[in-house]
Amino acid sequence: MQVNALLARIATWVLAAVIGVVYGVAGTIGQAAAWGILPVGLIVASVGFLALLIAVRTLTGERTSALACGLGALLATLVFANEGPGGSVVVPAPPEGATITAGLIWTFVVPLAAALVVAWPSASRLRSTN
């Protein structure tokens, strides 16, 4: 019975990482969308990623799954932030004179959101101490 539980946990971690990769790709591509000066893509990608991490942690009841999801998204973001084989760049560097872009913010939002959700205290432990 212990082996089945371990295999189920490993499968959960792998599935969470794959979901993180998929959302990381979607968020990295979508973060560039803007409506005038409002970075709609960055806002939607950030809120969606935070909601995804919270959902994974809540549904699985463990930090490791949320960590796997965050690492998957981080891996996808880092891969797409580099120059592709054809020379295309999804997350360009800030132009001359600019200090920050939506893509640069996105590359920091992913690990910070993952760290926040993974490090957040467990609600069940908070209830049991009161």
Rosetta blueprint (number, residue, H / E / L):
1 M L
2 Q H
3 V H
4 N H
5 A H
6 L H
7 L H
8 A H
9 R H
10 I H
11 A H
12 T H
13 W H
14 V H
15 L H
16 A H
17 A H
18 V H
19 I H
20 G H
21 V H
22 V H
23 Y H
24 G H
25 V H
26 A H
27 G H
28 T H
29 I H
30 G H
31 Q L
32 A L
33 A L
34 A L
35 W E
36 G L
37 I L
38 L E
39 P L
40 V H
41 G H
42 L H
43 I H
44 V H
45 A H
46 S H
47 V H
48 G H
49 F H
50 L H
51 A H
52 L H
53 L H
54 I H
55 A H
56 V H
57 R H
58 T H
59 L H
60 T H
61 G L
62 E L
63 R H
64 T H
65 S H
66 A H
67 L H
68 A H
69 C H
70 G H
71 L H
72 G H
73 A H
74 L H
75 L H
76 A H
77 T H
78 L H
79 V H
80 F H
81 A H
82 N L
83 E L
84 G L
85 P L
86 G L
87 G L
88 S L
89 V L
90 V L
91 V L
92 P L
93 A L
94 P L
95 P L
96 E L
97 G L
98 A L
99 T L
100 I L
101 T L
102 A H
103 G H
104 L H
105 I H
106 W H
107 T H
108 F H
109 V H
110 V H
111 P H
112 L H
113 A H
114 A H
115 A H
116 L H
117 V H
118 V H
119 A H
120 W L
121 P L
122 S L
123 A H
124 S H
125 R H
126 L H
127 R H
128 S H
129 T H
130 N L
